């Protein structure tokens, strides 16, 4: 059996609708290496996105996005001036490595679910429904039993895998935070975290912003977007 389907890494995409909503040029560009690949990191201010109002009012002052081999960080201007230490190159590399690991873990789980659905449920459904008129009831009953058993088994397996994914995510998150704390030093790290809690900038409506009829970021692309809430 060819397992390349599972081994091939999925192209790194994260909140692509926000990524593509940006206007103008980045105010800062960095180069990094993400899993052996040269990757450009572009910094944009939050108000360069048409989703500025939505992001600002939900207090997402820093948002990571990725597409086409480029990572883009959207950050509120005053927030960046206040907490720029959290976005120096070494720390950005740590965050991107963490986000990439979660993204690939989630992508592999989705691939596995699709494979199991095709390999297990589809043949059973075909036997149970499409061929129902050609086989006796005594053969259809076991098919339904297998179908129900498989459904319960898959449901249990998926819940178990989701639990493992959350545990993996929490573990990697803590490892990343520990590395950031070590890089900045405990005193500076704790000081910045405390200031973050008090940070409450005034919202200023931009001249051109998100159309109320457009999809919000969460409606359009929810790929591990909860990661951005950690920033």
Backbone bond lengths (Angstrom), bond angles and torsions (degrees), N, CA, C in turn:
res aa  C-N    CA-C-N  psi(-1)  N-CA   C-N-CA  omega(-1)  CA-C   N-CA-C  phi
1 X - - - 1.466 - - 1.520 110.50 -
2 X 1.331 116.95 137.79 1.460 121.63 -178.85 1.531 109.73 -86.42
3 X 1.337 115.80 115.98 1.464 120.00 -177.87 1.527 111.94 -97.16
4 X 1.330 118.07 11.29 1.464 120.55 -179.54 1.518 111.31 -63.09
5 X 1.344 116.06 -24.55 1.463 121.06 177.43 1.521 110.81 -57.58
6 X 1.349 116.23 -37.96 1.455 121.47 -178.53 1.525 111.78 -87.68
7 X 1.336 116.48 -31.19 1.453 120.36 -173.61 1.525 113.13 -78.63
8 X 1.317 117.35 -29.73 1.459 120.78 -177.68 1.522 110.40 -66.90
9 X 1.320 115.87 129.72 1.461 120.37 -179.08 1.526 110.22 -76.87
10 X 1.304 115.09 139.21 1.451 120.35 177.44 1.519 109.49 -77.02
11 X 1.331 115.24 142.67 1.466 119.38 178.23 1.526 109.49 -58.90
12 X 1.316 115.73 134.18 1.460 122.00 -174.60 1.522 110.43 -72.19
13 X 1.324 116.29 108.37 1.462 122.59 177.67 1.520 108.35 -130.01
14 X 1.309 115.79 132.70 1.461 120.29 -178.16 1.520 109.73 -146.32
15 X 1.333 116.60 117.85 1.467 122.46 179.54 1.525 110.92 48.05
16 X 1.329 115.34 57.27 1.463 120.48 -174.46 1.529 113.00 -65.45
17 X 1.335 117.35 -27.90 1.468 118.96 177.89 1.525 111.02 -65.36
18 X 1.335 117.38 -38.21 1.465 120.41 176.72 1.526 109.47 -71.69
19 X 1.318 116.30 -41.18 1.468 121.85 178.23 1.527 110.38 -53.05
20 X 1.331 115.94 -46.48 1.465 120.88 -176.04 1.521 113.59 -83.68
21 X 1.324 117.70 -2.63 1.467 120.40 -179.54 1.524 112.56 -88.32
22 X 1.331 116.59 -6.18 1.463 120.29 -173.81 1.523 112.37 -74.22
23 X 1.327 115.01 143.84 1.462 121.71 178.77 1.521 109.34 -122.86
24 X 1.333 115.64 150.91 1.458 119.51 178.65 1.518 111.88 83.03
25 X 1.316 115.34 -168.63 1.454 122.24 -176.71 1.531 111.15 -103.51
26 X 1.327 117.75 152.98 1.472 120.02 176.32 1.524 110.78 -66.98
27 X 1.333 116.99 147.01 1.461 119.55 178.80 1.529 111.34 -85.81
28 X 1.340 115.97 -10.35 1.460 120.38 178.54 1.527 108.79 -156.63
29 X 1.328 115.97 142.91 1.461 121.39 177.88 1.524 109.88 -131.33
30 X 1.319 116.03 136.09 1.461 121.71 176.98 1.527 109.44 -127.43
31 X 1.314 116.31 158.74 1.462 122.16 174.11 1.527 108.09 -115.37
32 X 1.327 115.71 135.92 1.457 119.64 178.64 1.524 109.64 -141.34
33 X 1.305 117.06 172.30 1.462 122.15 176.03 1.523 108.06 -117.70
34 X 1.323 115.60 118.47 1.462 121.24 -178.71 1.522 108.62 -113.66
35 X 1.328 115.83 105.98 1.462 122.33 -178.85 1.530 111.47 54.11
36 X 1.328 115.02 47.66 1.459 121.09 175.04 1.510 115.31 83.51
37 X 1.333 117.87 -1.46 1.459 121.29 -179.19 1.526 110.25 -111.66
38 X 1.337 115.13 134.01 1.457 119.81 176.07 1.527 108.86 -66.04
39 X 1.309 116.46 127.27 1.463 121.56 -175.51 1.521 110.50 -132.36
40 X 1.318 115.48 133.73 1.465 120.28 177.59 1.527 109.21 -89.59
41 X 1.324 115.91 138.53 1.462 121.77 176.59 1.525 108.08 -117.95
42 X 1.319 116.42 119.66 1.461 121.92 -178.16 1.526 109.81 -110.89
43 X 1.317 116.08 136.59 1.464 122.72 179.17 1.533 109.41 -104.39
44 X 1.324 115.85 128.31 1.463 121.93 175.84 1.525 108.76 -127.39
45 X 1.316 115.39 150.66 1.459 118.95 173.05 1.527 108.74 -78.53
46 X 1.297 115.62 149.49 1.461 121.65 -175.02 1.527 112.18 -57.34
47 X 1.344 116.85 -36.31 1.460 119.59 -176.99 1.530 113.22 -75.62
48 X 1.332 117.62 2.27 1.462 120.96 173.50 1.526 111.31 -85.77
49 X 1.325 116.42 -1.89 1.464 121.50 178.03 1.527 110.04 -107.29
50 X 1.326 116.28 145.41 1.464 119.59 177.69 1.528 111.00 -71.30
51 X 1.327 116.68 -10.18 1.461 120.85 176.90 1.528 111.89 -94.48
52 X 1.296 116.13 16.50 1.467 121.40 -176.51 1.528 112.06 -52.58
53 X 1.329 116.94 -51.82 1.473 120.30 -177.09 1.522 111.56 -59.40
54 X 1.333 116.29 -46.42 1.461 121.10 -178.96 1.520 111.53 -60.92
55 X 1.327 116.06 -46.11 1.465 120.69 -177.96 1.523 111.49 -68.89
56 X 1.325 116.27 -44.70 1.463 120.26 -177.78 1.525 110.86 -62.92
57 X 1.330 116.60 -48.14 1.459 120.28 -176.00 1.528 112.70 -70.59
58 X 1.327 117.64 -17.95 1.466 120.67 173.24 1.527 110.80 -95.14
59 X 1.343 115.81 9.35 1.466 123.94 175.93 1.533 112.69 60.99
60 X 1.303 115.71 33.21 1.464 120.46 172.07 1.532 107.03 -96.42
61 X 1.322 115.22 84.45 1.461 121.02 -173.97 1.526 112.79 -82.72
62 X 1.315 117.34 -12.66 1.465 121.79 176.78 1.524 107.96 -141.55
63 X 1.322 116.68 124.65 1.462 121.60 -174.41 1.526 110.08 -134.89
64 X 1.319 115.74 124.73 1.462 120.95 176.65 1.523 109.79 -89.24
65 X 1.339 116.53 135.56 1.460 122.48 174.59 1.528 108.36 -134.37
66 X 1.333 116.48 161.78 1.468 119.51 179.56 1.520 110.43 -156.32
67 X 1.327 115.13 142.56 1.459 121.46 175.71 1.527 108.60 -171.70
68 X 1.323 116.64 150.29 1.469 122.80 173.77 1.529 112.66 54.60
69 X 1.327 116.75 35.05 1.453 120.46 177.12 1.512 115.31 76.69
70 X 1.331 117.12 10.71 1.468 122.05 179.71 1.523 109.27 -125.24
71 X 1.324 116.77 136.01 1.468 121.81 174.97 1.520 108.69 -103.29
72 X 1.305 116.55 137.72 1.462 121.34 178.77 1.526 109.68 -126.05
73 X 1.309 114.65 131.17 1.461 120.99 176.06 1.515 108.76 -107.06
74 X 1.328 116.28 120.70 1.454 121.53 172.57 1.514 107.38 -95.39
75 X 1.316 116.96 130.70 1.458 119.53 -177.76 1.527 109.83 -144.08
76 X 1.308 116.32 136.13 1.463 121.44 177.61 1.525 108.68 -65.10
77 X 1.328 117.07 136.63 1.465 121.51 -170.20 1.527 112.67 -58.29
78 X 1.315 117.85 -50.95 1.466 120.57 -179.27 1.528 110.84 -65.92
79 X 1.313 115.69 -34.47 1.465 120.38 178.20 1.525 109.94 -63.30
80 X 1.313 116.29 -42.61 1.467 120.43 179.97 1.527 110.95 -66.63
81 X 1.333 116.39 -39.57 1.467 120.01 178.34 1.525 110.85 -63.63
82 X 1.323 116.43 -34.70 1.462 121.51 -176.93 1.532 112.04 -82.52
83 X 1.334 116.01 -37.55 1.471 119.93 -172.32 1.529 112.59 -122.81
84 X 1.316 116.11 30.55 1.463 121.01 -179.63 1.517 113.76 -56.91
85 X 1.338 116.62 -25.80 1.471 120.30 179.58 1.527 111.57 -60.88
86 X 1.341 116.60 -27.59 1.461 120.56 179.02 1.531 112.61 -75.56
87 X 1.334 116.58 -9.73 1.463 119.86 -174.02 1.521 112.93 -122.85
88 X 1.326 116.41 26.31 1.454 120.00 171.58 1.520 108.75 -73.60
89 X 1.316 116.09 161.42 1.466 121.20 -169.90 1.529 113.72 -54.51
90 X 1.319 118.23 -47.80 1.467 120.89 -177.59 1.526 111.78 -58.55
91 X 1.323 115.72 -40.66 1.469 119.87 -178.66 1.525 110.77 -74.59
92 X 1.331 117.36 -36.98 1.466 119.84 175.19 1.522 110.88 -59.35
93 X 1.335 115.81 -40.25 1.468 120.28 178.17 1.530 110.89 -60.73
94 X 1.325 116.15 -39.53 1.468 120.29 179.03 1.524 110.96 -64.65
95 X 1.339 116.79 -44.56 1.460 120.84 -179.55 1.522 111.24 -64.34
96 X 1.340 116.32 -44.04 1.461 119.71 -178.26 1.523 111.57 -65.49
97 X 1.316 116.78 -38.07 1.461 120.28 177.46 1.530 110.23 -63.69
98 X 1.328 116.75 -41.81 1.463 121.81 178.19 1.533 110.77 -63.17
99 X 1.338 116.36 -49.44 1.465 120.95 -178.76 1.525 110.75 -61.77
100 X 1.329 116.38 -41.29 1.461 121.10 -179.47 1.530 110.85 -62.78
101 X 1.318 117.90 -42.57 1.468 121.22 179.72 1.527 111.62 -62.10
102 X 1.328 116.54 -42.51 1.465 120.32 179.45 1.525 110.20 -67.05
103 X 1.326 115.87 -41.93 1.462 121.18 179.90 1.524 110.93 -58.81
104 X 1.336 117.24 -47.83 1.461 120.92 -178.15 1.530 111.49 -68.60
105 X 1.316 116.87 -36.48 1.470 121.06 177.93 1.526 109.93 -62.66
106 X 1.314 115.94 -44.07 1.455 121.41 179.64 1.530 110.73 -66.90
107 X 1.335 116.52 -40.96 1.467 121.04 179.88 1.526 111.19 -63.06
108 X 1.330 117.04 -40.44 1.462 121.34 178.77 1.526 111.25 -64.60
109 X 1.329 116.62 -39.33 1.464 120.78 178.36 1.525 110.67 -63.60
110 X 1.322 116.88 -42.68 1.466 121.05 179.38 1.525 110.73 -63.44
111 X 1.333 116.84 -41.95 1.468 120.91 177.32 1.526 110.95 -60.08
112 X 1.328 115.93 -43.51 1.464 120.40 -178.30 1.521 111.17 -64.50
113 X 1.322 116.89 -40.89 1.467 121.09 178.85 1.526 110.38 -62.61
114 X 1.323 116.49 -43.74 1.468 120.28 178.85 1.527 110.92 -62.07
115 X 1.336 115.51 -42.39 1.465 120.08 -179.78 1.527 110.86 -62.72
116 X 1.332 116.92 -45.39 1.461 120.61 -179.19 1.522 111.62 -64.80
117 X 1.317 115.46 -37.22 1.462 119.61 179.43 1.527 110.13 -62.11
118 X 1.326 115.82 -45.96 1.467 120.23 -179.42 1.523 111.16 -68.93
119 X 1.337 116.25 -42.88 1.466 120.83 -173.86 1.523 113.72 -75.39
120 X 1.331 117.22 -28.70 1.465 120.04 -173.78 1.525 112.62 -111.15
121 X 1.313 117.26 -55.58 1.459 119.61 -171.46 1.522 113.75 -75.38
122 X 1.320 117.35 -41.85 1.465 119.50 -176.10 1.532 112.66 -59.81
123 X 1.354 119.38 -48.26 1.473 118.36 177.78 1.525 113.13 -59.65
124 X 1.317 116.30 -38.48 1.468 119.63 179.90 1.525 110.39 -65.86
125 X 1.327 116.89 -42.75 1.462 120.95 178.97 1.525 111.04 -63.05
126 X 1.325 115.97 -40.21 1.462 119.59 178.28 1.524 111.07 -61.69
127 X 1.324 115.93 -44.23 1.462 120.42 179.22 1.517 111.95 -65.67
128 X 1.335 115.54 -39.12 1.462 120.00 -174.00 1.520 113.05 -76.02
129 X 1.346 117.11 -33.09 1.463 119.49 -172.48 1.531 113.39 -113.56
130 X 1.312 117.32 -51.87 1.458 119.45 -175.99 1.523 112.33 -67.17
131 X 1.342 116.25 -34.77 1.460 119.77 -177.47 1.523 112.62 -102.90
132 X 1.326 116.39 14.76 1.465 119.81 -174.06 1.525 112.80 -61.82
133 X 1.317 116.77 -28.62 1.456 118.99 -178.67 1.508 113.53 -83.04
134 X 1.312 117.69 -9.15 1.456 120.92 -174.64 1.529 113.16 -106.21
135 X 1.309 117.53 -5.60 1.458 119.94 -179.35 1.519 109.69 -127.48
136 X 1.287 116.62 157.69 1.462 120.92 -176.47 1.520 111.03 -72.89
137 X 1.332 115.03 160.34 1.453 120.81 -179.48 1.520 111.50 -62.02
138 X 1.337 116.30 -30.10 1.465 119.51 -178.48 1.529 111.71 -69.54
139 X 1.314 116.89 -22.36 1.464 120.17 175.74 1.526 111.74 -88.47
140 X 1.367 115.11 -28.68 1.467 118.58 -179.77 1.524 111.31 -72.63
141 X 1.324 117.11 -34.08 1.468 120.25 -179.19 1.525 111.90 -59.78
142 X 1.341 119.43 -49.35 1.470 119.08 177.17 1.527 112.34 -59.85
143 X 1.352 115.96 -34.66 1.469 119.23 179.39 1.524 110.67 -62.93
144 X 1.348 116.13 -41.52 1.465 119.91 177.90 1.524 111.40 -66.77
145 X 1.321 115.99 -38.01 1.469 120.00 178.10 1.521 110.34 -62.46
146 X 1.328 115.78 -45.03 1.469 120.31 178.60 1.525 110.52 -63.59
147 X 1.341 116.24 -39.62 1.463 120.77 179.21 1.521 111.20 -60.69
148 X 1.337 115.98 -48.71 1.463 120.34 -179.33 1.523 110.90 -64.46
149 X 1.330 116.09 -43.89 1.470 120.03 179.17 1.526 111.03 -61.40
150 X 1.334 115.93 -42.53 1.465 120.36 179.88 1.523 111.03 -64.78
151 X 1.334 116.21 -39.00 1.465 120.32 179.78 1.526 110.92 -62.96
152 X 1.341 116.31 -46.02 1.461 119.97 178.48 1.526 111.16 -64.45
153 X 1.329 115.83 -39.88 1.469 120.06 -179.60 1.526 110.98 -64.78
154 X 1.331 116.64 -43.17 1.465 120.48 179.28 1.520 111.47 -65.82
155 X 1.333 115.51 -39.90 1.458 119.50 179.06 1.528 110.72 -62.41
156 X 1.340 116.10 -44.16 1.467 120.97 177.82 1.522 110.49 -63.10
157 X 1.330 116.21 -43.75 1.466 121.00 -179.13 1.529 111.06 -62.61
158 X 1.345 116.90 -43.25 1.466 120.38 -178.68 1.529 111.41 -64.77
159 X 1.333 115.98 -41.41 1.465 118.95 178.00 1.525 110.87 -63.34
160 X 1.324 115.88 -39.61 1.463 120.89 178.75 1.529 111.01 -65.27
161 X 1.333 116.39 -41.11 1.463 120.63 179.31 1.528 111.41 -68.14
162 X 1.323 116.87 -37.56 1.461 120.69 177.36 1.522 110.76 -64.70
163 X 1.332 115.23 -38.55 1.463 119.88 177.01 1.521 110.54 -63.19
164 X 1.344 116.27 -43.57 1.459 120.68 178.13 1.526 111.17 -63.49
165 X 1.339 116.32 -37.66 1.460 120.65 178.53 1.522 111.06 -63.40
166 X 1.327 116.84 -41.12 1.465 121.33 178.77 1.525 110.81 -65.63
167 X 1.339 115.62 -40.63 1.467 119.84 178.14 1.527 110.05 -63.95
168 X 1.332 116.14 -43.83 1.470 121.45 178.16 1.528 110.43 -60.90
169 X 1.331 115.63 -44.13 1.464 121.21 -179.92 1.525 111.30 -61.70
170 X 1.328 116.41 -46.89 1.465 120.60 -179.27 1.525 111.47 -63.42
171 X 1.334 115.52 -39.21 1.464 120.07 179.78 1.521 110.72 -64.78
172 X 1.338 116.53 -48.39 1.462 120.73 -179.24 1.526 111.49 -66.64
173 X 1.332 116.58 -34.25 1.460 120.33 177.49 1.517 110.71 -62.97
174 X 1.326 115.90 -46.91 1.462 119.71 -179.68 1.522 110.74 -63.24
175 X 1.330 116.97 -39.97 1.463 120.54 177.58 1.528 110.58 -61.56
176 X 1.333 116.32 -40.85 1.463 120.92 179.69 1.522 111.19 -66.34
177 X 1.328 116.76 -44.64 1.465 120.57 179.04 1.525 111.32 -63.23
178 X 1.327 116.34 -37.51 1.470 120.18 177.74 1.526 110.68 -63.72
179 X 1.339 116.67 -40.42 1.464 120.77 178.69 1.531 111.14 -65.68
180 X 1.331 115.97 -40.45 1.464 120.40 179.09 1.521 110.17 -64.81
181 X 1.326 115.98 -43.53 1.464 120.44 178.46 1.523 110.81 -61.55
182 X 1.322 116.57 -40.77 1.462 120.96 179.30 1.527 111.06 -65.46
183 X 1.332 116.49 -37.60 1.465 121.33 -179.60 1.522 111.61 -68.79
184 X 1.326 116.92 -43.64 1.467 121.32 -176.73 1.524 112.84 -83.81
185 X 1.317 115.75 -26.81 1.456 119.98 -171.92 1.518 108.82 95.40
186 X 1.309 116.90 142.80 1.466 121.20 -174.80 1.528 112.01 -59.25
187 X 1.329 116.81 -43.33 1.470 120.21 -175.67 1.522 111.73 -62.45
188 X 1.338 117.43 -49.37 1.462 120.96 -179.89 1.524 110.73 -66.51
189 X 1.319 116.59 -41.48 1.464 121.23 -179.36 1.524 110.98 -59.36
190 X 1.316 117.15 -50.15 1.463 121.12 -178.88 1.522 111.38 -65.42
191 X 1.324 116.40 -36.23 1.463 120.99 178.60 1.527 110.97 -63.36
192 X 1.327 116.38 -44.96 1.460 120.61 179.79 1.524 111.65 -67.00
193 X 1.333 117.41 -39.54 1.457 120.67 178.69 1.526 111.24 -63.11
194 X 1.322 116.18 -37.62 1.463 120.35 178.37 1.528 110.65 -67.87
195 X 1.332 116.56 -40.45 1.465 120.68 178.37 1.525 111.23 -65.35
196 X 1.325 116.27 -33.77 1.461 120.04 178.12 1.526 111.48 -59.45
197 X 1.321 116.39 -39.06 1.460 120.79 -179.29 1.526 111.25 -64.28
198 X 1.338 115.98 -30.13 1.454 120.96 -177.15 1.525 112.53 -92.17
199 X 1.323 117.20 -8.97 1.463 120.86 -175.04 1.521 110.30 -69.65
200 X 1.324 116.91 120.12 1.463 121.75 -176.37 1.528 110.01 -148.03
201 X 1.329 117.44 74.72 1.466 121.02 -176.96 1.523 112.02 -71.81
202 X 1.309 116.10 159.77 1.462 122.30 178.72 1.523 109.61 -85.75
203 X 1.318 115.33 131.30 1.464 119.42 179.84 1.519 110.38 -78.46
204 X 1.327 115.88 131.26 1.459 122.46 176.34 1.519 107.73 -119.97
205 X 1.329 116.84 119.47 1.457 121.30 -178.13 1.521 110.33 -65.67
206 X 1.334 118.07 123.25 1.465 120.79 178.56 1.522 111.06 -71.95
207 X 1.329 116.70 165.01 1.462 121.15 -178.86 1.520 111.53 -65.10
208 X 1.320 116.57 -41.71 1.463 121.79 -179.84 1.507 108.49 -127.66
209 X 1.337 116.77 120.92 1.461 119.11 -174.78 1.517 110.07 -136.02
210 X 1.295 115.31 -171.06 1.457 122.69 -175.92 1.517 111.85 -59.25
211 X 1.326 116.27 134.11 1.443 122.68 174.16 1.525 108.85 -69.05
212 X 1.348 118.36 127.85 1.469 120.18 -177.52 1.525 113.42 -57.15
213 X 1.351 117.59 -24.29 1.452 120.38 -177.81 1.520 113.51 -86.22
214 X 1.347 116.59 -6.04 1.453 119.82 -179.30 1.520 110.28 -80.83
215 X 1.328 114.84 157.52 1.460 119.58 175.81 1.508 110.14 -65.85
216 X 1.313 116.31 140.97 1.460 120.05 173.23 1.513 108.23 -76.65
217 X 1.339 118.97 163.43 1.460 121.10 -179.83 1.516 113.64 -53.36
218 X 1.317 118.13 -42.41 1.461 120.60 -175.72 1.522 111.61 -71.63
219 X 1.374 116.57 -30.76 1.447 118.52 179.28 1.520 111.85 -71.62
220 X 1.328 115.54 -31.04 1.452 119.85 -171.60 1.517 113.56 -93.64
221 X 1.297 118.51 -31.21 1.468 120.77 -175.65 1.514 108.29 -156.26
222 X 1.319 117.17 108.97 1.461 119.71 -175.81 1.521 112.46 -111.59
223 X 1.343 117.82 21.93 1.466 121.18 -177.88 1.517 111.30 -62.90
224 X 1.306 115.01 106.10 1.471 124.49 -179.15 1.516 112.92 37.59
225 X 1.357 117.72 36.77 1.462 119.43 -178.32 1.524 111.92 -68.48
226 X 1.350 116.88 -14.97 1.461 117.89 177.16 1.515 111.80 -65.20
227 X 1.333 116.92 -18.07 1.465 120.02 177.85 1.518 110.26 -59.37
228 X 1.330 116.26 -37.71 1.456 120.12 -175.98 1.521 112.78 -66.60
229 X 1.332 116.59 -21.05 1.452 119.27 179.36 1.522 111.99 -69.77
230 X 1.328 116.84 -13.09 1.461 121.34 -179.06 1.516 111.71 -81.19
231 X 1.333 117.29 -15.45 1.458 120.62 -176.87 1.516 111.26 -83.46
